[in-house]
Amino acid sequence: QVTLGESGGGLVQPGGSLTLSCATSGITFSLSTMGWYRRAPGKQLELVGFITPGGTTDYADSVKGRFTISIDITKNTLYLQMNSLKPEDTAVYCCNARNWSRNYWGQGTQVTVSS
């Protein structure tokens, strides 16, 4: 059984910080590339960033330097640390696990950046 569940979203002021969590079960991190995606209102799904089994990370230009992806293997959890948040970061954020067979998705968590 594979499950991914995001949490940690909410309302934050511009310039603030927020950490999202993606609790997983049935995911083998050593075989999966883990990613964060977001869908802003009226926009297409956007890749925020990802981390490979080897620990390589990459981020969209729009978040580079502000967001950090990490994994806590002991907790089976993927994290997205978001700093210096901007109104344009407002979106539903979803975590994703990809292996050779298929993609798995969480249900998403809403992040709203507004003063």
N, C-alpha and C positions, 0 to 999 in steps of 0.2 A: 504494500500500500504506500503510495506516494502522496504526500500532502505538503503544501507550502502555504503559510499564513502570515500576512504582513500585519504589523502593528506599529504604533508610534506616531501616526499622523495627527494633524490638528491645525489649529490656527496659531500663526506666529507673525510677529512684526518684521518688516524689512530689516535686514541686518542681523536677525536672530539666528538661532541654531536649533536643529532638530535631528534626532537620530531615529531612523526607521529600522525595524527588525523584521526578519523573515525567518520564522521558525519552520524547520523542515523535518520530515520523517521519510524514510525510504530513499534518501538521496545519498549517493556516494560522492563526496566532494572530490576525491582523487580521480574520478571519471567524468566529472561534470564541470562545465563552465557555468558560473553563476553570474547573473546579470540583474540589473535594475533598469526598468523601463518606466516611462511616464506618458500619460495622455492628458494634455491640456485641453481645456474647452475649445471645441471647434478645430482641433489640430490632430494630426496623425500621430500614431504611436512613435515615440522617440526612445532610442537607446541612450540611457544615462551613462552607463558604464558597466564593466564586467571584470571578473577575476577568473583566471584559468586555474586548472589543477596545479600548475607550476608556480602560481602566485603572481603571474603577470597581470597587471591592471591597465585599463585604459578608460578614458572618459570622453564624453562629448565636449567639444570646445566651450559650450555654453556653461559648463559646470566645472571644468578643469581648474584646479587650484582651490576650489571651494568644497567639493564633495570628496569623500573617501569611502571606498568599499573595503570591507574586511570580513573575515570568517572566523568564528569561534568553533572549532571542531568539537570541543568538549560539550558544547551546548547545541550542536547541530543547527547553528543560526548564522545567517548572513545579515550584515549590517550595512546601512548607508548613513554615514555621518554627513550632515549638511550644515555648512556654515555660511555666513554672509548671505542669507537668503534674500531673494529678490521677488517682487510680485510675479515676474514671468516664470518663476519656479512653481507656481500654483498648478497643480495637476493631481491626478490619481496615479500613485506610484505602485508598480507591480514588480514582484520578484519573479525570476525565471531560472530554471535549471535546464541545461541542454546537454544531452549525451548523444551517442551515435544513433540512438533509436528514435527519440522524440524530445519535444519540449514539454516542460511542466510549468504551470502558472499558478501564482497565488491570486487571491480575489481582489487585491488592491487596497490601498489606504489613501485617504484624501489628505493632501497638504495644501493649506491655504495661507498665502503670504500677503498680509494686508495690514495697513495701519488704521 
